[in-house]
Structure formats: C-alpha cells, structure tokens
Amino acid sequence: MMQSGRKEVEQPTIEHDRSSTYQVHVASGGAMNQMDGRIELSFFADRVRYIKEGLVAHPEDPNLMRPNGQIDATLLREHVVGISMSLEGLIGLRDLLNTVAVDTTSPHKG
C-alpha cells in the first residue's frame, strides 16, 4: 500500500481545568456595571431569607418553648457570582451564548 507524503499537522490546543474554588450556582438574573474599561457581570439568585420564628410555651411545661409555625421572611436577591471581562471577552461570551441558544432551540436533525 502506498502512503502519501503528506504529514498530518496537529492543530493547536489549549487545556481546560477547573479551579479549586469552582462552583455552580443557579442564577435567576444578572446585573452589569462598567468599570475601568471592563464589564462586571454579577449573577443573582432570588431566595427567601428567614428572619425569625415565633415561639410559644409548651402546653405541658411552661418553661419549655416550641415553634409556633409563624416565620417572618423576606425576599432576597443574593448575588452569587461575578465576573469581570474586557469588551472583547464579552463579545465572545455573547457569541457563545447565542450559539447555545440556537443549538438548544433548533430541532435535531436525524
């Protein structure tokens, strides 16, 4: 069998790894600030913040207390992660998200 004289050229690659502090958070929205030529994106999750729960005396021992089921709570918009990017990086992120959105919403070809 005859082999071609062409040698396959290996394409350049870059390795990916996760930081030891990498975390995944569920976000319900985001906010943006422009600072020093960079864009800061802050992603938040809407959560409930429990403040206090009422107590009542135990019916058999007035020295003991038990929860009465009345919980004071408020909505909280907790910012869970932020990233700072250059405008060029942000444009790349937009393109990536657009590709994901198109791939997710288009029917699969089979």
C-alpha positions as CSV (number, residue, x, y, z in Angstrom):
1,M,0.0,0.0,0.0
2,M,1.3,3.4,-0.9
3,Q,1.4,6.1,1.7
4,S,1.0,9.7,0.8
5,G,3.9,12.0,1.5
6,R,1.6,14.3,3.4
7,K,2.1,14.5,7.1
8,E,-1.0,15.5,9.3
9,V,-0.5,18.7,11.1
10,E,-1.6,18.7,14.7
11,Q,-4.0,21.6,15.4
12,P,-3.0,23.8,18.4
13,T,-5.0,23.2,21.5
14,I,-5.5,24.7,25.0
15,E,-6.1,22.6,28.1
16,H,-9.1,23.2,30.3
17,D,-9.2,22.7,34.1
18,R,-11.5,23.8,36.9
19,S,-10.2,26.0,39.7
20,S,-10.3,24.5,43.2
21,T,-12.8,27.2,44.0
22,Y,-15.0,26.5,41.0
23,Q,-18.7,26.3,42.0
24,V,-22.0,26.1,40.1
25,H,-24.9,28.3,41.2
26,V,-28.4,28.6,40.0
27,A,-29.0,32.2,38.8
28,S,-32.3,33.9,38.2
29,G,-30.9,37.0,36.6
30,G,-27.9,39.3,36.3
31,A,-26.8,42.9,36.6
32,M,-24.0,44.8,34.8
33,N,-21.6,47.6,35.8
34,Q,-19.0,49.2,33.6
35,M,-15.7,49.8,35.5
36,D,-12.3,50.9,34.2
37,G,-12.9,49.8,30.6
38,R,-14.1,46.4,31.8
39,I,-17.6,45.0,32.2
40,E,-18.5,43.5,35.5
41,L,-21.4,40.9,35.4
42,S,-23.0,39.9,38.6
43,F,-25.4,37.0,38.6
44,F,-28.0,36.7,41.4
45,A,-30.5,34.2,42.7
46,D,-33.9,35.1,44.2
47,R,-34.1,33.5,47.6
48,V,-36.1,33.6,50.8
49,R,-34.3,35.0,53.8
50,Y,-35.7,33.7,57.1
51,I,-35.6,36.3,59.8
52,K,-37.2,34.7,62.9
53,E,-39.8,32.2,64.0
54,G,-42.2,32.7,66.8
55,L,-42.1,30.5,69.9
56,V,-44.8,29.5,72.4
57,A,-44.7,27.8,75.7
58,H,-45.0,24.1,75.7
59,P,-48.5,23.1,76.9
60,E,-47.3,20.7,79.5
61,D,-44.2,22.6,80.7
62,P,-44.3,26.5,80.6
63,N,-40.5,26.5,81.0
64,L,-40.1,24.9,77.6
65,M,-40.6,26.7,74.3
66,R,-41.6,25.3,70.9
67,P,-42.0,26.9,67.5
68,N,-45.5,28.3,66.7
69,G,-45.1,27.9,62.9
70,Q,-45.1,31.7,62.3
71,I,-42.0,32.5,60.3
72,D,-41.0,36.0,59.3
73,A,-39.3,36.0,56.0
74,T,-38.4,38.4,53.2
75,L,-37.3,38.0,49.6
76,L,-33.6,38.4,49.0
77,R,-31.7,38.9,45.7
78,E,-28.4,37.3,46.6
79,H,-25.5,37.9,44.2
80,V,-23.8,34.5,43.9
81,V,-21.1,35.1,41.3
82,G,-19.4,37.9,39.5
83,I,-17.1,38.1,36.5
84,S,-15.1,41.0,35.1
85,M,-14.4,40.9,31.3
86,S,-13.0,43.1,28.6
87,L,-15.4,44.2,25.9
88,E,-13.7,41.7,23.5
89,G,-14.3,38.9,26.0
90,L,-17.9,39.9,26.5
91,I,-18.5,39.8,22.7
92,G,-17.0,36.3,22.7
93,L,-19.3,35.3,25.6
94,R,-22.3,36.7,23.7
95,D,-21.4,34.7,20.6
96,L,-21.1,31.6,22.7
97,L,-24.4,32.1,24.4
98,N,-26.1,32.9,21.0
99,T,-24.7,29.6,19.7
100,V,-26.0,27.7,22.7
101,A,-29.4,29.3,22.4
102,V,-29.7,28.5,18.6
103,D,-28.5,24.9,19.2
104,T,-30.9,24.4,22.1
105,T,-34.0,25.7,20.3
106,S,-33.4,24.2,16.8
107,P,-34.8,20.8,16.1
108,H,-32.3,18.0,16.0
109,K,-31.6,16.5,12.6
110,G,-31.8,12.8,12.5
